Amino acid sequence: MTNDPIDDVSIGGDVIRLGQFLKFSGLLDSGGDAKEVIIDGYVDVNGEEERRRGRQLHDGDLVTFEGRTVRVRP
């Protein structure tokens, strides 16, 4: 986790997959990049390493990549 502020990102619904969220939130530019960083273990969800790009994220989940944390909001 980081001490930097946490940004809220509205997904416009109840659920989004991790790979989609990384691109949607602006943490990454492409789905291909998202696949690589997730498989390589560089992404945390709620403080734990997550290697499944299909992981479903819900309201309040925290996603961290390269020191930036964003919170999922509907």
N, C-alpha and C positions, 0 to 999 in steps of 0.2 A: 504494500500500500504506500501511498504517498501523502505528504502533508499539503500538497497543492490543493486548490479548490476543486470540488467535484462539479462537473457540468451535467445538467439534466438534458437528456435527448428524448423528445417525444417521438414515439414510433407510430402513432396514429392507429393503434389497435392494442390487443392484449398480449400478443406473443410475436417474437421475432427470433430467427436463428442467429447464432453467434457470428457466423461468417457474413451474413447480410448486415448485421448490426455494425460490425467493424467498418464496413464501407459506408453505410448510411450515416454513421455518426461522424465520419471524417477522420477517424483514426488511421484509416488506410485508403489508398486510392482505388484499389481493384480487388475483385474477388479472388484472383489468383494469388495476390500478395497475402490476403487473409488466410487462404488455405495453408500457405507455407508457414506463416508465423504461428498459426494454431497448432499444426502438426509438430513444429519444432519446440513447442512448449513456452512460447513467449507471451501468452495471453493468460491473465488471471480473471476468474469470475468469482466474485464474493471472497477474494483473498486466496483462492486456491487455483493452482494451474489447471487449465482446461485444454484438452487436446481434441475435442469433438466439435467440428465446425457446425454440426447440426444441432448442437445444444440449444434448447429453447430457453430464451430469456423472458422474464416477466417483470412487471412493475417493481421497481426498487432494486433490481439486480445491479451490481457494480462490476464494470468491465475495465480492466487496467491493461494498458499496453504502453511500453516505453515511458513509464512514469506518469502517464496521463490517465486519470480515472473518470469515467462517465457513468451516469446512472440512467437506467432504462425507466422511461415514463410513458404511460399510454397516450 
